[in-house]
Amino acid sequence: MRNFAIAASIAALALGLVGPASAQSPIIIKFSHVVATDTPKGKGAEKFKELAEKYTAGKVKVEVYPNSTLYKDKEELEALQLGSVQMLAPSNSKFGPLGIREFEVFDLPYILPDLKTLRKVTEGPLGARLLKLLDAKGITGLAYWDNGFKQMSANKKLVTPADYQGVKFRIQSSRVIQAQFKALSSLPQVMAFSEVYQALQTGVVDGQENTWSNIYTQKMHEVQKYITETNHGYIGYVVIVNKKFWDDLPADIRDPLTKAMKEATDFSNTQSQKENDDALAEIKKSGKSEIIKLTPEQDEMLRKAMEPVYKDAAGRIGQPLIDEFLKEAKSTTN
Ligand code: LMR
């Protein structure tokens, strides 16, 4: 009897009636990311999953892996290029090390004064042009997702530029961010996002820069005595897919996925600011970190101290691209 059952299963498999070769098997999209689910990116990924599965009537299954459960920062891009994972949303900073230097512009201090300017960049021809650069790396850029503006945290009070001297900061792998901390005479150290909490806790580094939502969901505020509200830089993401995977999808799958991505993007970008405001409120409520606000004079001092970063970046990415960003900022404020 048992032998008969095994033989029947083998026959069914051979005929393609059951198992992984079945025509009914959904297409799997593994969507890996490094942050918590309760963040702008985490919620965007969940929204995309919901809509993608709905609009393809279950022909696509999206598996979301948050919190670096599959890959850490650098590894996830390699995995996407190899096709081991299909979708990611790395921060803009992650593309410079991949050889697409133009993305370094997003890391320049104070380059994006507000979300309105950011939208003009990402939703306009400039944003589209930058996405196109990813093609050469076997990557298709689908959308820009917000996180928000970065704050500085440390175990000492960071008020004037002199306070940054000799402080060890965890940074993402970015030439611009490295130059930013060098301009402040700090000691930048590249580290994967998943390792930051422990590095702060054990004193491997003294401080870091990130958005309120990332600081709160990684519990960094529990191991940092002070957070200075600087809004000195921006963290946002490009949602990317393996180009071959995407191009090979039949149109009746790719089109509903494109629609799902558009709606997930609108959803994510509409609530990113609130996510960060809520995280700030929670950090304040916890009483674990003291939040420092800069006076306009102190803010100006920090801006001035970081100015050399522009010259450094222009040498690599060219002044014209920086000027294009600055022009958008000017036209928004005027
Ligand atoms: C970081 O590495 O600090 C961030 O880019 C993490 C993220 O994806 O928001």
Boltz pocket constraint, residues with backbone or C-beta under 6 A from the ligand:
constraints:
  - pocket:
      binder: B
      contacts: [[A, 34], [A, 35], [A, 73], [A, 89], [A, 90], [A, 91], [A, 147], [A, 172], [A, 191], [A, 192], [A, 193], [A, 209], [A, 210], [A, 214], [A, 235]]
      max_distance: 6.0
